Amino acid sequence: MSNNTSINVSHDALVVKPEHPYGSKGNHALPQDSEENRGSLGAQSSTSVVDQVRTPPDDSGVTSSASTICPAPVCRQFWKAGSYNDELSSKSQQPTGKNYLHVHPMFLHSNATSHKWAFGAVAELLDNAVDEIQNGATFVIVDKTTNPRDGTPALLVQDDGGGMDPQAMRQCMGFGFSDKKSDSAIGRYGNGFKTSTMRLGADAIVFSRHFKNQTWTQSIGLLSYTYLTRTGHDRIVVPILDFEYKASTSEFVTLQDRERYISSLSILLEWSPFSTEAELLQQASLLLKSFPTHAFDDIGSHGTKVIIYNLWLNSDAKLELDFDSAVEDILIEGNIKKTGCKITNYHIATRFSYSLRVYLSILYLRIPEAFKIVLRGKVVQQHNVADDLKHPQYILYKPHVAGHEEGEVVTTIGFLKEAPKINLNGFCVYHKNRLIMPFWQVVSNSNSRGRGIVGALEANFVEPTHNKQDFEKTVLLQKLENRLKEMTMEYWNCHYVLIGYQDVNKPRPKVPQNVQPGGRPNANMLRKNSAGYSGRQTMSPPPGFPAVFNNTNLASLPRVSAEPVVLEKRKEHPDLVASAASRRKVGSDGFTVPGHIRVEQFIQGSANQSQDSEIVKLMEKNKKLRAKWLDHKVRSQTLEVKAMNLSSELEKVKSEYERLMEELQALSVVKEERSRHVNT
């Protein structure tokens, strides 16, 4: 690759002045190429120029002069297709005179290697469609189509967004340009189209229709690694055709002169999936047709359609994108890794790596209801990872660097519904609504700690890499990773008992040596105790308590008779433990031991030490239930008052009704008497 980051793109793949971006119209020819027109790109605009041998005009129509089979790239495996030989390039194609900076075709491949994962490339194409929501886009279609030349599968990505005018088409085909200034826009570097298309296949053809200022334009562009490798170009050449709709003739007319138009068209017909001009162009209606027969017929008045063909093969010489295993999905066969756990195998955290439908369902945190992602004819149902969690918690995190707050993020964290039977964990980290790191593991799976804990957050304060599959390695990212580790461990320590794990901090009850398996004290020990046994023995204090008992004062302690105590599962309030301890006191004041420490305090302290997180949770649950009960009680009282008022009003209404009925009957009697009086 040369030092320049611009791509050599023209409207017709010919040397033209960048000051005339649309070429000439009608019979007005462009000036002939000169030494000055091919000067250094440093003094030119972002739309650079290219060299290409002209093809003589042919008024009888244009068809592909090459074989009807579109040539495939030299190597069909992506990771082996980087070798390149540009010695085939003819001398006439090399620029002369001043230094001419350009982008070598090898950069198309090396640039696409940033996508280690094919679905990451598909996601970048969808990002362009989602960014078009602000321009009225309502859908994006991802589907399998067929290369009409050889019948091989191809990938179709189409949206009904605003489309691209001729200038935008060149910026799309070029490198390093982005006009997405909006804070909500996902795209940033202006590099996604090239990396994504070249990662999925060797060639891509783009159709786009745009409407602005009561004018329709449509453009066709071809980005073909096959064409560049087979012809031995030492620079990237992108043939583009531009058309404008004329209301007077109700058809699209070319924006280039005839000679230049035919030159670009001949490249398109030779290296694209379409071998005739009739297949490539749509000249008549702008309306959506039920049965499209041309490339533009199903785009409608505006939108963009990308067809990626000569799709790459995997190491087994099979298509990397598997269209056959699932009718409504696209799979990556090599990414299917199954473990012994069926629940883990079929969970979304496992399936997203090889199922495009699953991945697209979590790709965006929020999608307007009016916008649909359609994969192979079926709408993708959006899925929020946070909806899969039980016992969720919401944690606010405000990262600081050099004493300055960089932002804030609310993290939703919880156990998967399948926990503890599922051995998965991680965080889905979004950036500007787009999933960057799915199920990012911040803790190890070597032990059960953190098992089944999943979280979701939108971290707009860290910057993603240009392939949108990772974040830049910065201090902020390191701080975020450390905080997520802390969140995971804190959540685990507080909630693991809720999903069935045992409390490892809870001490196991020990059976005293003087108690036999049947629950009765050992007779020999009782005789020794009753006889005032004073043999030397060692007593270890409980954890956290001082050794106040020694061998010299054991005999001076009062004798306390003990009876076997039946241990029951603790279901009561912790205060009951204290009351049980108080019942073990001897006398009203208890008995005092050296050091002025009461035995009742010792027992009370031991009881407090035995409290665990389960009791605390039961207390909290009790408080919540009590609060709900009080709330229901207040509501019940309010409803009772309302019922009494309504009952009172009902009685009044009944009384009024009876009074009115009596008046009605009285009036009826009077009316009958009057009628009889009149008759007489």
Secondary structure, DSSP 8 states (H G I E B T S, - for coil): --S-----B-SSSS---TT-TT---TT-------TGGG--GGGS-SS-----------TT--B--S-SS----S--BGGGTT----TTS-GGGS--SS------THHHHHHHTT-SSHHHHHHHHHHHHHHGGGGT--EEEEEEEE-TTT--EEEEEEE-S----HHHHHHHHSSS------TT-S--SS-HHHHHHHHHEEEEEEEEEEEETTEEEEEEEEEEHHHHHHHT-SS--B-EEEEEEETTTTEEEESS-HHHHHHHHHHHHHHSS--BHHHH---S--S--SS--STTTTTTTSEEEEEEEEE-B-TTSSBSSB-SS-TT--B-GGG----S-HHHHTSHHHHTTTBHHHHHHSSBS---TT-EEEETTEE-----GGGGEEEEEEEEE--EETTEE---EEEEEEEETTTTS----EEEEEETTEEEEEEE--S-SSSSTTTTEEEEEE-TTS-B-TTSSSB---HHHHHHHHHHHHHHHHHHHHHGGGGT---TTS------TTB-TTS-B-HHHHHHHHTT----------TT------TTTSTTS--------------S-THHHHHHHHTT-SSSS--EETTTEEHHHHHHHHHHHT--HHHHHHHHHHHHHHHHHHHHHHHHHHHHHHHHHHHHHHHHHHHHHHHHHHHHHHHHHHHHHHHHHHH-
